[in-house]
Structures are given as structure tokens and as C-alpha cells.
Amino acid sequence: MEDTGHYHFALPRYLLDRRYTVALINPTTTDLTRKLQGGITKNDPLDSLTICDVIGSNPRKKTLSHYKSKPFRPL
């Protein structure tokens, strides 16, 4: 999911409490990827596809923060 400031805190905490792995992606990465793909329109369904494209891309270029089965504590 996108790292959206304090708006994303509840969902990762919920997922981590249930032993899911959570990865946060910088919204700038999503925006740049969308623009490189020629996309003009920005909406939630298209952003979801763009995030999937970034996750499926070259691992050396990923800008993800991973959290696994530990309490999510914002700084």
C-alpha cells in the first residue's frame, strides 16, 4: 500500500496483528511509474494496478518498506 502519512496506520496494524506481511511504497514512486507508463488519469483502481507493477518490477529498484508480524508503530 502507499505510505500516506498517518492515514495508513490502522490497516497495517490490523494486518500485522493477523501475521500478514505489509509493504509500504512511496507515493512518489507510484506517481512516477504512472507517468512513465503514459497514464494521465489518477484514481484508486489505476493506482492499485500501478502499485502491482512496481512490486513486480526489478527488485533493485523497489522503494518498499517491509514489516512482518510485529506491531506497527509510527515514528
N, C-alpha and C positions, 0 to 999 in steps of 0.2 A: 504494500500500500504506500501511498505517498506520505511523506513526512510533512504534516500540515500544521505545524506548531502544536498548540495544546488541543486541537480538535481531534487528533487521532489517539489520544492517550487511553480512552476507555476500551476501544476494541482490541488493541494489542494486549492490554492487561487481561481481558476476558479470555482471549485465545491462549495466552501463555499459561494462565491458570489451568487450562484444559490440555496442556502439554503440546500445543501446536508450535511450530517454528514461525517466527514473524520476521519479515524483511521490510525495511523502510527504504524508500527510494526518494531521492531529492527531486522535488517538483521541477526544478530547472532541467534535469535530465529528461523528464517526460516531455517538457515543452520543446527542448532542442530536438529530440527524436521525432516528435510530431512534425516539426518544421522541416527537418531533413527528408522526411517521407512525403513532403509536399502537401501536408494537411493544413487547412486553414481553419476548419471548424474545430471547436473545442467543446466537448460535452463529456459526461461521465462514461457512457458506453465506449466512445472512441478513446478516452484516456485509459480505460481498462485494457483495451487492446494494445495501446502503446506501451503500457507497463509490462504486459506479457512479452512484447517484442524486445524490450530492454532486458528482461530477465533471461530470455532465450538467446541473447547475443553473446559475443565473446566475453568469457569470464574476466579477462584482464581489464576490460573497460567498464565493468559494473561498478556503480557507486551505490552499493546497498549496505545498510547496517542490519546485521542479523542478531536476533535474540532467540534463545532457546530455553524453554522450560524454567525460567527464573522470573521472579517478579519484575515487571516493567516499572521502573522508577524514573520519571522525568527529572532532568537536572534542574 
